[in-house]
Amino acid sequence: PRDKSDREASDPVVMSGGKDDAVSELDDAGKRASFSKHLKAGQRLMKQRSYDKALEELGQANQIAPGSYQVNHLMGLAHYYKGSYKQAIPYLERAVRLKATSAESIAALGDAYQATGRTSKALDAYKKYLKLQPKGRRSDQVREIVARYH
């Protein structure tokens, strides 16, 4: 897998805007506010590399809106950064199911698969990443990984 410090330096922790259906579906303003508070705290803690604390905050957000792409993506990254690759996979898989065009989630999932020895699944994820981002910031690195296994 990529060097953890490389991944941390390059991955966006603050998710770009965009609509998160799980949050849009919250019909209670108090729940939306609580979700937002926990999500923002989780993002801040991720930037500080306080992954256990970030997971606590993100876990609270996940209880409010378990189908949130943002929360699942960030929880997957937090587990990955901690070296808990196996725990990262279900969150990253869910993030990819929720937003199939997220090249960042797909690449992170590939990294987690690779770190757990699931090379075939990693290659599938990396190939999807390259289809979505043929000239993305990681495309050269991902192409090298794919070429190494073929």
Backbone torsions as a table, in degrees:
resi	resn	phi	psi	omega
1	PRO	NA	163.3	177.5
2	ARG	-60.5	153.3	174.2
3	ASP	-60.4	132.3	-176.1
4	LYS	-57.7	-39.6	-178.7
5	SER	-66.7	-33.3	175.7
6	ASP	-64.0	-44.7	-179.1
7	ARG	-63.7	-45.5	-177.8
8	GLU	-61.9	-38.9	-176.7
9	ALA	-71.7	-27.2	-172.3
10	SER	-104.7	-19.8	-175.5
11	ASP	-81.4	135.1	177.1
12	PRO	-74.5	123.7	177.9
13	VAL	-88.3	-37.7	176.9
14	VAL	-84.7	113.5	-175.5
15	MET	-71.0	143.4	175.9
16	SER	-66.2	154.3	-178.0
17	GLY	-41.5	-121.3	179.3
18	GLY	75.9	159.2	-175.7
19	LYS	-86.2	130.9	174.8
20	ASP	-110.5	104.3	-173.3
21	ASP	-54.4	-38.6	-178.3
22	ALA	-62.3	-36.4	179.5
23	VAL	-76.3	-40.1	178.7
24	SER	-59.8	-30.9	-177.2
25	GLU	-80.0	-10.1	177.9
26	LEU	-68.7	120.3	-176.0
27	ASP	-93.2	-1.0	-177.1
28	ASP	-111.7	122.7	-178.7
29	ALA	-61.3	-35.0	178.0
30	GLY	-64.3	-39.9	177.5
31	LYS	-66.4	-41.7	178.6
32	ARG	-62.2	-41.5	-180.0
33	ALA	-66.0	-42.6	179.3
34	SER	-64.9	-43.3	177.3
35	PHE	-57.4	-49.2	-178.2
36	SER	-60.5	-42.5	179.6
37	LYS	-60.4	-47.3	-179.0
38	HIS	-68.4	-39.2	178.8
39	LEU	-62.8	-47.5	-179.7
40	LYS	-63.6	-39.3	177.5
41	ALA	-64.4	-41.7	178.2
42	GLY	-62.1	-42.9	178.3
43	GLN	-62.1	-44.4	179.8
44	ARG	-61.0	-44.3	-179.5
45	LEU	-67.7	-33.6	176.0
46	MET	-62.8	-44.7	178.9
47	LYS	-60.4	-32.8	179.3
48	GLN	-84.0	-0.8	-178.6
49	ARG	62.4	29.9	175.1
50	SER	-97.4	74.2	-169.0
51	TYR	-69.0	-36.0	178.0
52	ASP	-64.3	-44.5	178.7
53	LYS	-67.4	-38.0	177.5
54	ALA	-61.5	-42.0	179.3
55	LEU	-63.6	-33.5	176.4
56	GLU	-63.7	-48.2	-179.7
57	GLU	-65.4	-45.6	-179.7
58	LEU	-65.5	-33.7	176.0
59	GLY	-62.1	-37.9	176.3
60	GLN	-65.0	-43.6	177.4
61	ALA	-63.4	-38.0	-179.3
62	ASN	-65.6	-33.3	177.1
63	GLN	-66.9	-32.5	-179.4
64	ILE	-77.7	-43.1	-177.5
65	ALA	-138.8	79.0	-175.7
66	PRO	-63.3	-17.7	179.2
67	GLY	-95.4	20.3	-179.3
68	SER	-78.3	123.3	175.6
69	TYR	-58.4	-49.3	-175.8
70	GLN	-56.6	-47.6	-177.2
71	VAL	-65.3	-44.5	-179.9
72	ASN	-63.9	-41.6	177.9
73	HIS	-60.6	-49.2	-177.5
74	LEU	-67.9	-36.9	177.7
75	MET	-65.8	-38.7	175.7
76	GLY	-61.7	-45.1	178.9
77	LEU	-63.5	-41.9	-179.2
78	ALA	-60.9	-44.7	177.7
79	HIS	-63.4	-41.8	179.5
80	TYR	-60.5	-48.6	-178.7
81	TYR	-61.7	-31.4	177.8
82	LYS	-74.3	-12.0	-175.3
83	GLY	89.4	8.9	178.2
84	SER	-92.3	67.1	-172.2
85	TYR	-61.4	-42.7	-179.0
86	LYS	-62.5	-39.6	179.3
87	GLN	-70.9	-24.9	-179.8
88	ALA	-70.2	-32.9	-170.7
89	ILE	-57.7	-50.8	-177.5
90	PRO	-60.7	-35.8	179.1
91	TYR	-69.0	-42.5	179.4
92	LEU	-69.4	-37.6	175.6
93	GLU	-61.3	-43.3	178.8
94	ARG	-64.5	-41.5	178.4
95	ALA	-59.8	-42.3	179.6
96	VAL	-67.3	-38.6	176.3
97	ARG	-63.2	-38.2	-178.2
98	LEU	-74.0	-30.7	-178.3
99	LYS	-144.3	84.1	-173.5
100	ALA	-64.5	-14.2	-179.4
101	THR	-97.8	9.2	-179.7
102	SER	-81.9	97.3	-179.8
103	ALA	-59.6	-38.5	-179.2
104	GLU	-62.6	-43.6	179.0
105	SER	-66.7	-39.5	-179.9
106	ILE	-64.5	-43.8	178.4
107	ALA	-64.6	-42.3	178.9
108	ALA	-63.7	-39.0	177.4
109	LEU	-63.8	-42.2	176.0
110	GLY	-58.5	-42.0	178.9
111	ASP	-63.2	-42.6	-179.4
112	ALA	-66.6	-42.3	176.5
113	TYR	-60.2	-45.6	-179.1
114	GLN	-62.0	-41.1	-178.6
115	ALA	-66.4	-24.2	179.6
116	THR	-100.1	10.7	175.9
117	GLY	80.5	12.7	179.4
118	ARG	-94.6	67.8	-171.8
119	THR	-59.2	-43.5	-178.3
120	SER	-61.1	-45.2	178.3
121	LYS	-66.1	-37.8	178.3
122	ALA	-61.4	-45.7	-180.0
123	LEU	-62.4	-40.5	176.9
124	ASP	-59.4	-45.1	179.8
125	ALA	-64.2	-44.4	-179.3
126	TYR	-63.2	-38.2	177.9
127	LYS	-64.9	-38.9	176.2
128	LYS	-63.2	-41.8	178.2
129	TYR	-57.7	-46.6	-177.7
130	LEU	-64.9	-32.3	175.8
131	LYS	-66.6	-38.6	-179.6
132	LEU	-78.7	-35.3	-174.9
133	GLN	-131.6	65.7	-178.0
134	PRO	-60.9	-23.1	178.4
135	LYS	-123.9	27.2	-179.7
136	GLY	-69.2	170.6	-175.9
137	ARG	-64.9	-20.5	178.5
138	ARG	-107.4	1.5	-170.2
139	SER	-60.2	-41.5	179.7
140	ASP	-63.7	-44.4	179.3
141	GLN	-62.8	-43.7	-179.2
142	VAL	-66.3	-40.7	176.6
143	ARG	-59.3	-39.7	178.0
144	GLU	-62.9	-42.4	179.3
145	ILE	-63.1	-46.7	-179.3
146	VAL	-61.8	-45.3	-178.9
147	ALA	-62.2	-35.3	-179.6
148	ARG	-61.3	-31.0	-176.6
149	TYR	-97.7	1.5	178.1
150	HIS	-114.7	NA	NA
